[in-house]
Amino acid sequence: MRINPKVFSLANGVEPFEVQEFDGRKVELFYMDDFPEVKEEYINKSQFSVWSSEDGFNYRLFLEKGYYETIKDLYEQPVNKIWVDFWDATEKITKKTTRYILIPLMVICVGLCIGSFWMPQVGTYITIGVLVAAFIAMIGVNSYNRRKIMAENVKSRNLIIEHMGQNKFDSILEAQKNYIDQYYAALYPEDAEEELDENEVKEESEEVNAKDDEVVDLTDDEKKTQEEAKEETEEETQEEKQDALVEDVKEEEKDN
């Protein structure tokens, strides 16, 4: 499959640091650092590896040096062979849909549009209908291609996990993530500091909220205690009134 042919041509006459050959095919590995234009363009897109091919048969792989040295196992020959097979499968999918769906669809659309010229009363409506149908069909074909390619991508990923083992694969992904985070932290230190400051503010906010919750809880407890004390005071006052009333009744009986 043809991928980034302009990038592929940049390495003409340049010696790769590694060459992998299998099934009569060749994958050449280059350090992205030797091609500043490639590094600047793709690092800004968060891509530390770039596949390229002019003929869809032989490939050149451009890798950021530190990134490659950190996760070298992810670009060994058996793994790259899996990805070359994936590119082949992707090309077959796109060629199949182009040959059996897109080309016949275009022929039909062109034929209908030409035929509409001989029907002046409804020709415009036919042309519009054909264009709308063609647009919807193109969306459907692209969606179909994406689903098929995604399925092939998952299949390739599973083959790599099977080759490496799940634990090793997971550790490589973790190393990959850590390297990229550290790379951008060093490349954009101001952004890293801002993110750190945001995290500190967030932590301080969480601490303040926790303290507020404690104050609210304490206040609720105090309110409860005050209400209980008030109820006890009211009960004592009521009892005193009842006792006083009893005493008054006794004194009146004595007087009588």
TIROKOL-486886 format. One record per atom (N, C-alpha, C): y, z, x. Coordinates in steps of 0.02 Angstrom, whole numbers, padded with zeros to 5 digits, always signed. Example, Ala and Ser with C-alpha at 12.3 -4.5 7.8 and 13.67 -1.06 7.14 Angstrom:
<torvos>
-00284+00390+00660 -00225+00390+00615 -00165+00390+00660 -00112+00354+00642 -00053+00357+00684 +00002+00394+00645 
</torvos>
This chain:
<torvos>
-00060+00000+00042 +00000+00000+00000 +00063+00000+00044 +00111-00043+00027 +00173-00045+00065 +00215+00016+00049 +00231+00055+00101 +00271+00115+00092 +00325+00116+00146 +00388+00123+00126 +00443+00129+00174 +00438+00078+00232 +00434+00013+00217 +00425-00036+00270 +00482-00036+00322 +00543-00020+00299 +00599-00017+00347 +00589+00039+00397 +00563+00096+00374 +00549+00151+00420 +00494+00132+00468 +00443+00097+00443 +00387+00075+00484 +00413+00032+00543 +00459-00013+00529 +00483-00059+00581 +00524-00024+00635 +00551+00035+00620 +00591+00070+00670 +00550+00090+00731 +00485+00097+00722 +00442+00120+00777 +00412+00062+00817 +00433+00001+00802 +00408-00056+00841 +00427-00048+00915 +00377-00052+00958 +00389-00045+01030 +00393+00026+01054 +00385+00075+01009 +00387+00146+01027 +00315+00172+01031 +00301+00211+01083 +00233+00238+01093 +00222+00299+01048 +00171+00297+01007 +00157+00356+00965 +00127+00412+01007 +00134+00474+00984 +00105+00529+01022 +00031+00538+01005 +00008+00506+00952 -00063+00507+00935 -00081+00446+00892 -00141+00419+00904 -00165+00362+00865 -00233+00381+00836 -00241+00371+00772 -00304+00386+00738 -00331+00320+00710 -00394+00305+00725 -00425+00242+00702 -00489+00257+00664 -00498+00223+00608 -00558+00230+00567 -00562+00170+00520 -00622+00148+00506 -00635+00092+00460 -00594+00030+00479 -00583+00019+00544 -00545-00038+00566 -00470-00032+00553 -00449+00028+00535 -00379+00039+00519 -00348+00087+00570 -00282+00093+00567 -00248+00133+00617 -00191+00172+00586 -00187+00236+00606 -00130+00279+00586 -00097+00303+00650 -00033+00285+00659 +00004+00305+00718 +00051+00363+00699 +00051+00415+00741 +00092+00474+00728 +00151+00475+00775 +00211+00485+00747 +00272+00488+00786 +00310+00551+00768 +00348+00576+00817 +00392+00633+00803 +00456+00607+00770 +00472+00635+00714 +00532+00616+00678 +00595+00628+00721 +00590+00677+00767 +00647+00694+00809 +00669+00636+00853 +00624+00588+00866 +00641+00530+00908 +00677+00476+00868 +00684+00487+00803 +00717+00439+00759 +00769+00477+00716 +00828+00489+00745 +00878+00532+00711 +00895+00509+00640 +00897+00443+00629 +00914+00418+00562 +00861+00436+00511 +00798+00435+00533 +00743+00454+00489 +00745+00529+00475 +00754+00568+00528 +00755+00641+00520 +00812+00663+00475 +00871+00635+00486 +00929+00656+00445 +00918+00640+00371 +00892+00580+00358 +00883+00559+00289 +00831+00600+00253 +00774+00611+00285 +00718+00641+00249 +00718+00718+00252 +00744+00747+00305 +00751+00820+00306 +00798+00843+00251 +00850+00803+00238 +00896+00820+00183 +00862+00815+00115 +00806+00780+00112 +00766+00774+00051 +00708+00824+00050 +00709+00870+00099 +00655+00919+00106 +00588+00887+00121 +00589+00830+00155 +00528+00796+00177 +00522+00802+00253 +00470+00836+00275 +00460+00844+00347 +00406+00797+00373 +00378+00756+00329 +00331+00705+00348 +00344+00643+00306 +00339+00584+00337 +00354+00521+00302 +00300+00470+00319 +00265+00446+00267 +00217+00392+00275 +00252+00325+00270 +00228+00276+00309 +00257+00209+00305 +00204+00157+00321 +00213+00097+00291 +00167+00042+00305 +00200-00023+00284 +00189-00075+00324 +00216-00141+00307 +00164-00184+00271 +00101-00176+00289 +00048-00219+00262 +00001-00183+00214 +00010-00118+00204 -00035-00081+00161 -00104-00071+00191 -00109-00082+00256 -00173-00075+00290 -00169-00026+00348 -00119-00035+00390 -00106+00011+00445 -00043+00051+00429 -00043+00114+00454 +00011+00160+00434 +00042+00192+00496 +00105+00213+00486 +00140+00254+00535 +00165+00316+00500 +00152+00373+00531 +00170+00438+00502 +00221+00471+00546 +00280+00487+00517 +00335+00518+00554 +00337+00592+00534 +00336+00636+00585 +00332+00708+00573 +00385+00746+00613 +00416+00795+00581 +00461+00839+00618 +00418+00880+00667 +00439+00883+00729 +00396+00909+00782 +00373+00981+00770 +00420+01026+00758 +00401+01096+00746 +00356+01104+00686 +00370+01065+00635 +00330+01067+00573 +00258+01045+00589 +00252+00991+00626 +00185+00966+00644 +00147+01017+00686 +00181+01047+00734 +00147+01095+00778 +00126+01158+00740 +00161+01173+00686 +00145+01232+00646 +00083+01221+00603 +00077+01162+00574 +00021+01148+00528 -00016+01084+00550 -00033+01082+00613 -00064+01022+00642 -00128+01002+00606 -00166+01051+00582 -00230+01037+00550 -00222+00995+00487 -00163+00997+00457 -00152+00960+00395 -00144+00885+00408 -00140+00866+00472 -00131+00795+00489 -00183+00771+00539 -00241+00804+00539 -00295+00780+00581 -00326+00718+00549 -00367+00683+00588 -00392+00618+00565 -00429+00619+00498 -00476+00666+00487 -00511+00666+00422 -00464+00675+00362 -00412+00715+00371 -00364+00726+00317 -00322+00664+00306 -00299+00632+00360 -00259+00572+00353 -00300+00515+00322 -00364+00513+00336 -00408+00463+00305 -00409+00472+00229 -00411+00535+00207 -00410+00549+00135 -00345+00523+00104 -00289+00532+00140 -00226+00508+00113 -00221+00432+00115 -00250+00400+00165 -00251+00327+00166 -00292+00300+00107 -00348+00333+00093 -00388+00314+00034 -00348+00324-00030 -00306+00376-00031 -00264+00388-00089 -00213+00331-00098 -00182+00309-00043 -00135+00253-00047 -00171+00190-00072 -00233+00180-00049 -00271+00122-00072 -00284+00126-00148 -00303+00185-00171 -00316+00195-00242 -00252+00183-00283 -00196+00207-00257 -00132+00198-00291 -00115+00124-00297 -00127+00087-00243 -00113+00015-00244 -00157-00021-00295 -00221-00001-00300 -00266-00032-00348 -00242-00020-00420 -00218+00041-00433 -00194+00058-00500 -00134+00014-00518 -00085+00010-00474 -00025-00029-00488 -00040-00104-00494 -00084-00129-00451 -00101-00200-00454 -00138-00216-00519 -00182-00171-00540 -00221-00182-00601 -00175-00185-00662 -00130-00137-00668 -00085-00137-00726 -00037-00196-00723 -00016-00216-00663 +00028-00275-00657 -00008-00338-00679 -00070-00346-00656 -00108-00408-00670 -00129-00413-00743 -00152-00358-00771 -00183-00361-00837 -00136-00339-00894 -00079-00309-00877 -00034-00286-00930 +00036-00316-00922 +00067-00304-00865 +00137-00324-00857 +00147-00399-00858 +00106-00435-00819 +00114-00509-00816 +00101-00541-00884 +00045-00525-00919 +00036-00553-00986 +00092-00534-01034 +00116-00472-01028 +00169-00450-01072 +00233-00491-01060 +00248-00503-00997 +00308-00542-00980 +00302-00614-01006 +00242-00643-00999 +00231-00711-01024 +00242-00715-01099 +00214-00666-01135 +00222-00664-01208 +00296-00656-01226 +00330-00611-01192 +00400-00599-01208 +00443-00661-01195 +00430-00694-01140 +00469-00755-01124 +00455-00809-01176 +00391-00816-01195 +00373-00866-01245 +00406-00853-01312 +00406-00790-01333 +00438-00773-01397 +00513-00784-01395 +00544-00767-01338 +00617-00776-01332 +00634-00851-01334 +00594-00892-01300 +00606-00964-01301 +00595-00992-01372 +00542-00969-01405 +00528-00992-01473 +00582-00972-01522 +00616-00917-01508 +00668-00894-01555 +00728-00941-01557 +00736-00984-01505 +00792-01031-01505 +00786-01082-01562 +00724-01095-01584 +00714-01144-01638 +00716-01110-01707 +00733-01046-01708 +00740-01010-01771 +00808-00976-01772 +00862-01014-01780 +00930-00987-01774 +00945-00930-01823 +00913-00930-01880 +00929-00878-01930 +00902-00810-01910 +00844-00809-01879 +00812-00745-01862 +00800-00739-01786 +00821-00790-01749 +00808-00791-01677 +00835-00731-01640 +00897-00711-01658 +00928-00654-01625 +00888-00590-01637 +00865-00581-01698 +00827-00521-01715 +00759-00520-01678 +00729-00580-01673 +00666-00585-01637 +00675-00567-01563 +00729-00593-01533 +00742-00579-01462 +00753-00504-01451 +00793-00474-01495 +00805-00402-01489 +00741-00363-01497 +00700-00382-01547 +00637-00348-01558 +00590-00354-01499 +00588-00414-01469 +00545-00425-01410 +00568-00381-01352 +00633-00378-01340 +00660-00338-01285 +00645-00264-01295 +00653-00240-01356 +00639-00170-01371 +00565-00155-01360 +00522-00201-01385 +00450-00191-01377 +00430-00192-01303 +00461-00238-01265 +00446-00242-01194 +00468-00178-01158 +00526-00152-01177 +00550-00090-01146 +00503-00032-01161 +00481-00026-01223 +00434+00027-01241 +00368+00019-01204 +00345-00044-01199 +00282-00057-01164 +00288-00038-01089 +00346-00052-01059 +00357-00035-00989 +00354+00041-00979 +00384+00078-01025 +00381+00151-01021 +00309+00175-01025 +00271+00145-01072 +00201+00164-01080 +00160+00149-01017 +00172+00091-00987 +00135+00072-00926 +00152+00119-00869 +00217+00134-00861 +00237+00180-00807 +00207+00249-00817 +00204+00272-00879 +00174+00337-00893 +00099+00336-00877 +00066+00282-00895 -00005+00274-00880 -00017+00275-00804 +00024+00239-00768 +00018+00236-00695 +00027+00306-00664 +00078+00342-00688 +00091+00409-00661 +00031+00455-00672 +00002+00452-00732 -00055+00495-00747 -00115+00478-00701 -00127+00413-00692 -00183+00393-00650 -00172+00412-00576 -00110+00402-00553 -00094+00419-00484 -00097+00494-00473 -00074+00532-00522 -00077+00605-00518 -00150+00629-00514 -00193+00597-00553 -00264+00614-00551 -00294+00600-00482 -00274+00544-00452 -00298+00527-00384 -00270+00576-00333 -00208+00598-00344 -00178+00647-00298 -00216+00713-00300 -00233+00736-00360 -00271+00798-00368 -00340+00790-00336 -00370+00732-00344 -00435+00718-00314 -00431+00722-00238 -00379+00693-00209 -00369+00694-00136 -00358+00766-00112 -00319+00803-00149 -00306+00873-00131 -00371+00914-00131 -00412+00902-00181 -00477+00937-00184 -00523+00918-00126 -00520+00855-00106 -00560+00834-00048 -00537+00868+00016 -00471+00877+00023 -00444+00911+00082 -00466+00985+00082 -00463+01017+00023 -00485+01086+00018 -00558+01092+00034 -00598+01044+00010 -00669+01044+00025 -00682+01036+00100 -00641+00995+00132 -00649+00984+00205 -00628+01046+00245 -00574+01079+00225 -00547+01135+00263 -00576+01202+00242 -00588+01209+00178 -00604+01275+00151 -00541+01303+00118 -00550+01338+00063 -00493+01362+00024 -00449+01411+00063 -00479+01456+00101 -00440+01507+00138 -00396+01474+00190 -00424+01427+00228 -00385+01393+00279 -00330+01351+00248 -00346+01318+00194 -00297+01276+00159 -00238+01319+00135 -00254+01376+00105 -00202+01421+00080 -00158+01448+00137 -00189+01464+00193 -00151+01490+00250 -00105+01436+00279 -00128+01374+00278 -00086+01319+00301 -00026+01309+00255 -00038+01313+00190 +00018+01306+00143 +00069+01362+00152 +00044+01423+00165 +00089+01480+00176 +00130+01469+00240 +00097+01445+00293 +00132+01431+00355 +00183+01375+00345 +00165+01326+00305 +00211+01271+00290 +00274+01296+00255 +00265+01338+00204 +00321+01365+00167 +00366+01408+00212 +00335+01451+00253 +00373+01494+00297 +00414+01454+00347 +00383+01401+00375 +00419+01361+00424 +00479+01327+00392 +00470+01298+00333 +00525+01263+00300 +00581+01311+00283 +00564+01371+00258 +00615+01421+00242 +00654+01440+00305 +00618+01453+00360 +00651+01472+00422 +00694+01414+00450 +00669+01353+00442 +00705+01295+00467 +00773+01289+00433 +00773+01294+00367 +00835+01286+00330 +00880+01347+00338 +00850+01406+00349 +00891+01466+00362 +00928+01458+00428 +00896+01427+00478 +00929+01415+00542 +00978+01357+00538 +00962+01308+00495 +01005+01249+00489 +01067+01264+00449 +01060+01307+00398 +01117+01325+00356 +01122+01401+00354 +01145+01433+00408 +01147+01507+00411 +01194+01537+00358 +01247+01501+00340 +01294+01528+00291 +01260+01534+00223 +01220+01484+00205 +01183+01487+00142 +01133+01544+00142 +01101+01555+00200 +01053+01609+00206 +01087+01677+00198 +01147+01683+00228 +01185+01746+00221 +01206+01757+00149 +01228+01704+00116 +01248+01711+00046 +01189+01732+00003 +01131+01703+00017 +01071+01721-00021 +01053+01794-00008 +01061+01816+00056 +01047+01885+00073 +01095+01932+00037 +01159+01912+00036 +01209+01953+00001 +01194+01957-00074 +01173+01902-00102 +01156+01902-00173 +01097+01948-00187 +01048+01948-00142 +00991+01992-00150 +01012+02065-00145 +01058+02080-00098 +01081+02149-00090 +01119+02171-00152 +01162+02126-00179 +01200+02143-00240 +01152+02155-00297 +01100+02114-00301 +01051+02121-00355 +01016+02188-00350 +00997+02207-00287 +00963+02271-00277 +01008+02329-00295 +01073+02325-00274 +01120+02378-00291 +01129+02383-00367 +01132+02325-00400 +01139+02325-00472 +01080+02358-00506 +01020+02343-00480 +00959+02374-00508 +00960+02450-00498 +00985+02472-00439 +00989+02544-00426 +01038+02578-00474 +01096+02545-00486 +01146+02573-00531 +01118+02577-00602 +01083+02524-00622 +01053+02524-00689 +01002+02580-00696 +00964+02591-00642 +00914+02645-00644 +00948+02712-00651 +01004+02721-00614 +01040+02785-00619 +01070+02794-00689 +01095+02739-00717 +01123+02743-00785 +01070+02763-00835 +01010+02737-00825 +00955+02755-00869 +00940+02830-00864 +00944+02856-00802 +00932+02928-00793 +00985+02969-00828 +01049+02946-00823 +01104+02981-00855 +01095+02980-00930 +01076+02923-00957 +01065+02917-01029 +01009+02964-01051 +00955+02966-01012 +00900+03010-01028 +00922+03083-01026 +00962+03101-00975 +00986+03169-00968 +01031+03188-01027 +01075+03142-01046 +01120+03154-01101 +01081+03164-01166 +01031+03124-01177 +00989+03131-01236 +00956+03200-01238 +00931+03221-01180 +00900+03287-01176 +00950+03342-01193 +01011+03334-01164 +01062+03384-01177 +01080+03387-01252 +01085+03327-01282 +01100+03325-01354 +01046+03360-01394 +00984+03348-01374 +00928+03380-01410 +00931+03455-01403 +00947+03478-01342 +00952+03551-01330 +01008+03581-01371 +01065+03545-01373 +01122+03570-01412 +01106+03574-01486 +01070+03522-01511 +01052+03523-01582 +01005+03581-01598 +00956+03593-01552 +00910+03648-01563 +00948+03715-01563 +00995+03723-01516 +01034+03784-01511 +01076+03794-01575 +01104+03738-01600 +01145+03742-01660 +01103+03764-01720 +01042+03735-01724 +00998+03753-01779 +00979+03827-01776 +00965+03851-01715 +00947+03922-01707 +01006+03967-01728 +01067+03946-01708 +01126+03986-01726 +01137+03988-01801 +01127+03930-01834 +01134+03928-01906 +01082+03972-01940 +01019+03971-01914 +00967+04013-01943 +00984+04087-01936 +01009+04106-01876 +01028+04176-01864 +01085+04197-01911 +01134+04153-01920 +01191+04168-01964 +01167+04177-02036 +01121+04134-02058 +01094+04139-02126 +01057+04205-02136 +01018+04224-02085 +00981+04287-02090 +01028+04347-02094 +01082+04345-02054 +01131+04399-02055 +01164+04405-02123 +01180+04347-02154 +01210+04348-02220 +01163+04379-02272 +01098+04359-02266 +01049+04386-02313 +01041+04462-02305 +01041+04485-02242 +01036+04558-02229 +01096+04595-02257 +01155+04565-02247 +01216+04598-02273 +01214+04602-02349 +01189+04548-02381 +01185+04547-02454 +01137+04601-02479 +01081+04610-02445 +01032+04661-02464 +01062+04730-02458 +01100+04742-02404 +01132+04807-02394 +01182+04821-02450 +01220+04771-02470 +01269+04780-02524 +01234+04799-02589 +01177+04766-02602 +01141+04781-02664 +01115+04852-02663 +01090+04876-02606 +01064+04944-02600 +01121+04995-02611 +01179+04982-02583 +01235+05029-02591 +01257+05033-02664 +01256+04976-02699 +01276+04977-02770 +01227+05016-02811 +01161+05010-02795 +01110+05048-02831 +01120+05123-02820 +01137+05143-02759 +01149+05213-02744 +01209+05238-02784 +01261+05199-02787 +01320+05221-02824 +01304+05230-02897 +01264+05188-02924 +01245+05192-02995 +01200+05254-03007 
</torvos>
